[in-house]
Amino acid sequence: MNYIAAAIAIFGAAVGAAYGNGKVISKTIESMTRQPEMAGQLRTTMFIGVALIEAVPILGVVIALLLVFK
């Protein structure tokens, strides 16, 4: 059962991060087309947001490893 729980934890984290990254990137591109002069600032903010979103699957992997090697 621990293996199934670990797989669900990783799957949920990966799906959530993929959805979050897609929304952040699509809204950033939309904002860049509306205001091209803000592209540099928007890109920087996007990279920070993507980095924070990518921390979620890393935590999911840590939780999964804790469940497997309990």
Rosetta silent file (secondary structure, phi, psi, omega in degrees, C-alpha in Angstrom):
SEQUENCE: MNYIAAAIAIFGAAVGAAYGNGKVISKTIESMTRQPEMAGQLRTTMFIGVALIEAVPILGVVIALLLVFK
SCORE:     score description
SCORE:     0.000 S_00000001
   1 L     0.000  -30.213  178.834    0.000    0.000    0.000 S_00000001
   2 H   -64.365  -34.228  179.511    2.910    2.345    0.603 S_00000001
   3 H   -67.742  -38.904  177.873    3.953    2.006   -3.036 S_00000001
   4 H   -66.347  -41.692  178.391    0.484    2.956   -4.244 S_00000001
   5 H   -63.966  -38.995  178.388    0.415    5.949   -1.911 S_00000001
   6 H   -65.710  -41.852  178.565    3.841    7.027   -3.154 S_00000001
   7 H   -63.637  -40.523  178.437    2.722    6.737   -6.777 S_00000001
   8 H   -65.777  -39.650  179.319   -0.396    8.810   -6.076 S_00000001
   9 H   -63.223  -44.561 -179.885    1.686   11.477   -4.303 S_00000001
  10 H   -68.971  -42.183 -179.885    4.089   11.802   -7.221 S_00000001
  11 H   -61.993  -45.982 -179.860    1.297   11.703   -9.805 S_00000001
  12 H   -63.229  -41.129  179.106   -0.716   14.403   -8.032 S_00000001
  13 H   -66.507  -39.869 -179.153    2.295   16.648   -7.629 S_00000001
  14 H   -68.349  -42.395  179.829    3.303   16.234  -11.271 S_00000001
  15 H   -66.213  -43.126  178.871   -0.178   16.930  -12.614 S_00000001
  16 H   -63.174  -41.484  178.947   -0.598   19.965  -10.370 S_00000001
  17 H   -68.058  -38.963  178.851    2.776   21.384  -11.362 S_00000001
  18 H   -63.694  -43.608  178.405    2.113   20.801  -15.055 S_00000001
  19 H   -64.369  -44.635 -179.764   -1.220   22.596  -14.847 S_00000001
  20 H   -63.506  -43.788  178.201    0.286   25.461  -12.838 S_00000001
  21 H   -63.815  -40.514  178.757    3.228   25.901  -15.205 S_00000001
  22 H   -61.272  -43.390  179.358    0.903   25.896  -18.188 S_00000001
  23 H   -66.081  -44.955 -178.648   -1.277   28.617  -16.689 S_00000001
  24 H   -62.486  -46.757 -177.572    1.667   30.784  -15.650 S_00000001
  25 H   -67.974  -41.633 -179.413    3.406   30.537  -19.020 S_00000001
  26 H   -66.012  -40.042  178.433    0.240   31.085  -21.056 S_00000001
  27 H   -69.741  -32.936  176.952   -0.756   34.151  -19.046 S_00000001
  28 H   -67.117  -43.586  178.231    2.779   35.546  -19.300 S_00000001
  29 H   -63.774  -40.528  177.206    2.783   35.153  -23.076 S_00000001
  30 H   -61.423  -42.439  179.176   -0.659   36.764  -23.217 S_00000001
  31 H   -66.723  -36.439  178.479    0.602   39.676  -21.113 S_00000001
  32 H   -65.974  -34.920  178.409    3.686   40.075  -23.313 S_00000001
  33 H   -72.808  -29.018  178.726    1.519   40.379  -26.409 S_00000001
  34 H   -77.668  -38.721 -179.121   -0.623   43.020  -24.730 S_00000001
  35 L  -133.973   83.417 -177.255    2.303   45.048  -23.370 S_00000001
  36 H   -61.423  -26.364 -178.901    5.561   44.261  -25.210 S_00000001
  37 H   -70.151  -16.937  179.190    7.467   46.947  -23.290 S_00000001
  38 H   -96.434    8.870 -172.125    6.977   44.945  -20.068 S_00000001
  39 H   -58.455  -40.606 -179.084    8.357   41.707  -21.549 S_00000001
  40 H   -63.515  -46.737  179.427   11.579   41.739  -19.502 S_00000001
  41 H   -67.040  -39.712  179.291    9.854   42.214  -16.170 S_00000001
  42 H   -65.001  -40.122 -179.719    7.159   39.684  -17.026 S_00000001
  43 H   -63.636  -43.069  179.023    9.746   37.096  -18.042 S_00000001
  44 H   -62.002  -45.663  179.069   11.622   37.527  -14.771 S_00000001
  45 H   -64.260  -37.114  178.683    8.441   37.182  -12.755 S_00000001
  46 H   -62.834  -44.437 -179.067    7.438   34.128  -14.798 S_00000001
  47 H   -63.622  -37.441  176.613   10.730   32.374  -14.073 S_00000001
  48 H   -64.575  -44.408  178.929   10.337   33.012  -10.352 S_00000001
  49 H   -63.458  -42.043  179.023    6.786   31.663  -10.456 S_00000001
  50 H   -64.810  -39.276  178.367    7.798   28.572  -12.421 S_00000001
  51 H   -63.137  -41.124  178.744   10.620   27.882   -9.971 S_00000001
  52 H   -68.284  -37.386  178.245    8.221   28.065   -7.034 S_00000001
  53 H   -66.445  -37.230 -179.077    5.722   25.816   -8.808 S_00000001
  54 H   -69.886  -14.239  176.657    8.462   23.267   -9.550 S_00000001
  55 H   -70.079  -24.793 -178.114    9.175   22.997   -5.824 S_00000001
  56 H   -64.751  -48.525  178.136    5.851   21.167   -5.385 S_00000001
  57 H   -64.649  -29.728  176.912    6.825   17.981   -7.293 S_00000001
  58 H   -64.126  -42.459  175.938   10.119   17.902   -5.426 S_00000001
  59 H   -64.429  -35.759  176.789    8.177   17.853   -2.166 S_00000001
  60 H   -62.298  -40.438  178.085    5.954   15.138   -3.658 S_00000001
  61 H   -66.477  -39.594  177.933    9.007   12.997   -4.362 S_00000001
  62 H   -62.738  -43.871  178.296   10.279   13.527   -0.821 S_00000001
  63 H   -63.467  -42.101  178.886    6.920   12.455    0.601 S_00000001
  64 H   -62.208  -42.031  178.301    6.876    9.435   -1.700 S_00000001
  65 H   -64.708  -37.186  176.732   10.356    8.405   -0.589 S_00000001
  66 H   -64.490  -36.731  179.338    9.297    8.754    3.034 S_00000001
  67 H   -70.953  -39.136 -177.512    6.310    6.497    2.367 S_00000001
  68 H   -72.138  -42.885 -175.447    8.359    3.866    0.540 S_00000001
  69 L  -100.958   32.240 -179.692   11.250    3.679    3.002 S_00000001
  70 L   -70.733    0.000    0.000    9.164    4.000    6.148 S_00000001
